[in-house]
Amino acid sequence: MIYYEHFCKEHLIMLAVILTVLISSLIYLRKSKYADTVTKVLSVLLFVCEMTQEILLVHEGRDFIDIMPFHLCNIGIFVNILAAFSKGKLQQFFAEVSLVLIMPGALGAILFPDWNYRPFFNWLCFMCFFTHTLLVLIPLTYYVREKIHVSFKHFWYPYAFLGVVTPLIYILDKKTNTNYMFLSYPVAHSPLSLTRDIFGKERYILGLVVLVTIALLFEYTLYTVLGLRKKKKPTDS
């Protein structure tokens, strides 16, 4: 059962609240001396929220095999912890993966939530909107503070990450008849659903690869352009 449609009145209000929180938080954190501490706290808070959610769902009677933290956004929780508590190139790798791979997935989830099988004012909906907002905020904080320097030289980062994670999740999906990372079937009325419509059920995975590649090309081009504009500013002033 679907309790609310995407972009209904309640959903639009939530999107406005999330946008306001993101903008105000980034303005504050961009120059804050506490930003590193905040990103550490938020990454741990994400983990705590996820574990709390699992416990509550199991308490409600859900089968743990169906709610394990193996969707891309859930995996992003651990990516952000690794980014927050590492340094140097290791932090660059995980922070960039969070920015170009996890964050778009979290944005997609906020725009096309698959938790609308619950009433809008249910605790799970608010928890999911909250955690996915943090998954957007944390990598953007790294970016506005120039902790991440996105470059086409790093284009292999998300592929290396997915190359390790995706086969394991795919095997798990087949063994347990689950749909982690939406590798078996897409969220209805979402870009993933459109991908399956275009490529067909047999080539759905190929369609996901193409979709991810197009998204990454767009992102890396965008961040490259933004990076060039930043470099030009000091000389123009």
N, C-alpha and C positions, 0 to 999 in steps of 0.2 A: 504494500500500500504506500502511495506517495502522499504525504501530509501537506507539503507545500511545493509549489512550482519554483523553478529557478527564476529569479528576478521578480518575484512577487513583492508586494509592498514591504513586508517584514524583511525579506532578503535585501532589498534595496537600502533600507534603513541601516541594516547591519553593515553593508558595504560602505556606506557613508561614514559610519562610526569607525570602521577599520581604517579607512583612508585618512581620517582625521588623526587617529592614534599614530599611524605610521609617519605621517608628515611631521607632527609635533615631536615625536620621539627622535626622529632623525635630525631635526634641527638642533635639539638639545645634545644628542650624543656626538654629533659631528665634531664639536670642539671640547667636549667634556673630558676632564682628566680621569673620570671614573668609567669611561667607556669600556675599557678592557675588563674591568671588574663586572660591569653590567652584562657584557656578552657571556662571561663565564656563568654568572648567576642565571641568566635566561636559558642558557643551554642545559644547565642542571635542572631548572624548573620544567623545561620541556620533558626531560626524562621522567621527572616525578609525576607530571601530569599524565604521561603515557602509562606509567605503571598503575597509577590510581584508576585510570580509565579501564585498564584490563581487569583489575580487581573488582570494580563495580559491575562490569559487564558479566564476569563470571558469576558474581553474586546474584545477578538477575537471571542466571540460567543459561547464558551463552556458552557454547562449546569453545574452549580455549584455542583449538586448532583453527577456528574461523576468525579469530581476532588477534592473532599474533602480530607483532610490530614489523611486518615485512612488506608493507606498501612503500613506495618510494619516499613519501613524506615521513613515514615512521622511521625508515632507514636514515633519513636526513637528520633525525634527532641525534644519532650516534656520530654522523658526519660533523655536526656542529659542535659536539663535545670534543671530538678530536681536533677540530680547528681552534676551539677556544683554549685548549690546554696544551697546544703544541707551539712550536716557533719555527721561524725560517721557512725553508722550502716546503716542509711538511705542512705547516699552517697555510701557506699559499695554495698548496694542492687542494686541501680539504675545504678551505674557504671559497676557492674558485668553483669547485664542484658544487658547493652549497648555493652559490650565486647563480650559476648558469644552468644547473640541472634541478636541484631541489626547489629553489625558489619559484621557478615557473610552474612546477608541479603543484606547489602549495597555492599559488595564485589560481591555477586552474581549478583546484579543489574548492577554493573560496567562491569562485564564480559559478562553478557547476558542482555543488556539494552532493556527494552520494550518501550523505547521512540524512537526507530528507525523507527517509522512511520512518523517521521519528517526528513527532510534532515539533514545530519551530521552537517553542518555549521549553522543550525538554532539556535536561542537564547535558545530554550528550552533544546536542547541537551547539550549545554555548561553549562546551569544552573544545569541540573540534574547530570552531571558528577562532577561539583563543589560541590554540596550539599552532594552527596554520598561519595565523598572523605573526606569531613569533618566528616561524620558519621563513617568513618574508623579511621580517625586521632584522634578524641577526646578520644574514649575509649583506643586506643593504648597509648595515652599520659598518661592516668591514670596508665596503666599497666607498662610502662617503668619507671615511677616515683615511682612505688611500692605503689600506692594508692589503688590498688586492689590486694587481695591475693586470687586467685581462688582456691577453695578447693571443693572436693566432698561433704563436709558438706553443701555446698551451692547449691548442684545440684537441689534443689527444687526451687531456685530463678526464673529461666526462666519459669518453669511450673506454679508457682504461678502467675507470670505476665500474661502468656498466658491464664491461667484459668479465669482471670478476663476480659481480652481484647477480646479474640477470640469469645466467645459466642455472645458478643454484636455486633461485626463486622459481624458475620455470619447472625444474625437476620437482620442487616441493609442490607446486600447483598440480602437476600431473599425478603425483603420488597421493595427495590428500584431497583432490577434487576441489581445490580452493582457487581464488582468483587474485592473488597478490600481485601488485604492480599492474593489474588489469591486463595480464598477458593472455588470459583465456577469453575474455570478452570485455567490451568497453562499458563505461557509464552511459546510460541512456541519455540522448539529447545533449551530447558533449562532443568536442572535437574528436575524441577517440572513436565515438560512434560513427562520425562522418568518415573517419579513416577506414573503418571496416566496410562501410558502404562503398567506398571508392575501390578498395583493394580486394574486397570479398573476404569471406570467412577463412578460406584456405590460405590467403596471403596476408592475413591480419598482422602477423609479427613483422613481415617485411614492411607493411605500411607504417608500423610504429617506428621502425628504423629510419624510414624516409622522413616521417614527421619530426623525429628527434633531430635529424641532421638539418632539416630546414630551419627548425627553431634555433639550433646552435649557430648556424651560419648567420641568421638574423642577429642574434645576441652578440656574437663576436664582432660583427660589423658595426653594430651600434656602439658597443663599448670602445672599439678602436677609434671611431669618429669622436666620441666624447673625450677619449684620452688625448687625441690630437688637438682638440679645442682647448683642453686644459693647458697643454704645453705652449700654445700660442698666446695665452692671456698675459703672462709676465712680460713678454717682448712687446706686446701691443700697448701696455700701460705706460 
